[in-house]
Amino acid sequence: MSRPEVSIVVPHYRGPIILDCLKSVYDNTEGAFELIVVDDGGDGSVEEARERFPEIKLISNPGNLGFAASCNRGMEVARGRYFVLLNNDVEVSPGWLRALVEFAESHPSAGACQPKIISFSDRRRFDYAGAAGGLMDMLGYPYCLGRVFHTLEEDEGQYDSPRRIFWASGTALFLRREAVEDVGGLDEGFFMHMEEIDLCWRLHRAGWEVWSVPEAVVYHRSGWSLPQSFRKMYLNHRNNLVLLLKNYDVPSLLSLFPLRVLLEVLTVLRAPFGEPGRSLAALLGMLWVGSHPMDVIRRRREAWRARRVPDALVRRKLSGGSILFWYGIYRRKGAPLPCARGLSSG
């Protein structure tokens, strides 16, 4: 059997939604690829998927190991020169994979890329989970080209040129095998949320680039795998703090992390009056981090093993200001969103 050029890994946790995802991949994907489904839940939906699409390679986990672990299991058995980590609630458009492969072939320093991600339910707007490419401010708040917190822009072609970004969304994450082998796979300690940002941060430190490739387009049913819930809020708060402790350089740890912790404390104090669940999620996230120092130290050491770029250059890839500040101005005065750029256009 000839080696596939691309291995598409679809982590799956219950639900028939995967059937639409697989059909869309087979209907709209050109070239030599293999499709690997990693099943995290035993509701029988993958059995129907295997009956309808017998060519898929199926891996069954003993339980729900989480997004990061499932993606790693899939990449471990993948044979392609490139990987795509594709959510099971995504549908792809014609030519999506060809555009990503051609871009990667012409940009050998690109370790990770993402397509333009459009909302499945409102195809005029970007999707929350990645939009046109991920960025991050100096305090560690992630946002996107086309999405700042819960404000989503309409897609009017404003981000239709490829550009360097800070992180590529795990919704449809295109990876070069060589880059993953260089820095390691996803950190399974995150379970889900923030793991792709952590991976991209490690790629930057090792000298790889991360790009948005808007010629490739996918549609995402945001929140299908883990709808807005207390668990989701908790993972976002906890994982964001772990992300910063793992990846901040020493000057940033000393100067910026205390301020970020202060903002988390303010969330704990203010949220009970409007979002008591968020207050508790932020508190428990801080308590977890404070009670697992050795775990965080071990993960930081692993994250820094492939370090080739000076800390100052990696730091410059973060947005210099505070997205919280600019978001407040935008919401109040209607000023332009402060995200209409990547790190640089290509």
C-alpha positions, 0 to 999 in steps of 0.5 A, a space after each residue: 500500500 502506498 504511503 498517504 501524503 496526509 493523515 486526517 485524525 478525527 477524535 470522536 466522543 459520541 454522537 452521529 455528527 461524525 457521519 456528516 464529518 466523514 462524508 464531507 471529507 470523502 466528498 471534498 478531499 483530493 489527493 492521497 490521504 488516510 482517515 483515522 478515527 479515534 473513538 473516546 466513547 462507546 455509544 455505537 456511533 463509530 460502528 455505523 461510521 465503519 459500516 458506511 466508510 469501511 476504509 477508515 482506520 479505527 482506534 478505540 480508547 478504553 475511555 474518554 481520554 480527552 482531545 489531546 490524548 486521542 489526537 496523539 494516539 491517531 498521530 502515533 499510527 499515522 503514515 502521512 507526511 502531514 497530519 490534520 487534527 479535525 474535529 468531528 463536528 467540522 464539515 470541509 469545503 472542496 479543495 480545502 486539503 489541497 490548499 493546505 498541502 500546497 501552502 506547506 510545500 511552498 513554505 518549508 518553515 511552516 510547522 502548523 497551519 489552519 484554514 479559515 473556520 466559518 460558523 456552520 450555522 451562520 456562514 456569513 460569520 467566522 466561527 468562535 473556535 479559531 476564526 481566521 487564525 489565533 493570536 494572544 496578548 501579553 497577558 495570555 488571553 487568546 483571541 483570533 482574526 475575526 473573533 475577540 472573546 464572544 464578538 464575531 466578525 462577518 467574513 468580508 474577505 478582510 483576512 483572505 491573505 495568508 499570514 503568520 499567526 501565533 496559534 492555529 486552531 485545533 478545530 482543523 489543525 494542519 501539522 508537518 510531521 517533522 515539526 511534531 517529531 521535533 517538539 512533541 505532540 499535544 500535552 495530554 495533561 490539558 485534556 482539552 482546551 489550550 493544547 493547540 496553543 501550547 503546541 504552537 508556542 513550542 513550535 515558535 520556540 523551536 523556530 517553526 512558523 504558524 500560518 493562516 491559510 484562508 484559501 482553505 475553508 471549513 465549517 464548524 458547529 462550535 461547542 458540539 463536543 463540549 457545550 458551554 458548561 462548568 467543566 469547560 469554564 474550569 478547563 479554560 481557566 486552569 489550562 490557561 494558567 498552566 499554558 503561561 507557566 509552561 511557556 512564559 520566559 523568565 522575565 514574563 513569569 516575573 512581570 506578567 504572570 502575577 498580573 494575570 493571577 490578579 485578574 483571575 482573582 478579580 474574576 473570582 470576586 466579581 463573577 459571583 454577582 453575574 456568573 457564579 459558575 465562572 467564579 468557582 471555575 476560576 477559583 478551582 483552576 487557581 487551586 489546581 495550579 497551586 496544588 500541582 507545582 511539580 506537575 507544572 515544573 515537569 511539563 515546563 521542562 519538557 516544553 523547553 527541550 526544543 529551544 532554538 529561538 531567543 526568548 525576546 523574539 518569541 515574546 514579540 510574537 505576542 500582541 503587545 497590548 491587553 485585549 481586555 482593554 481594547 475589547 472594552 473600548 470596542 464594546 463601548 465606542 464601536 472602535 475597530 477590533 484590534 485584531 485585523 492583522 497577523 504577525 505579518 502577511 506572507 
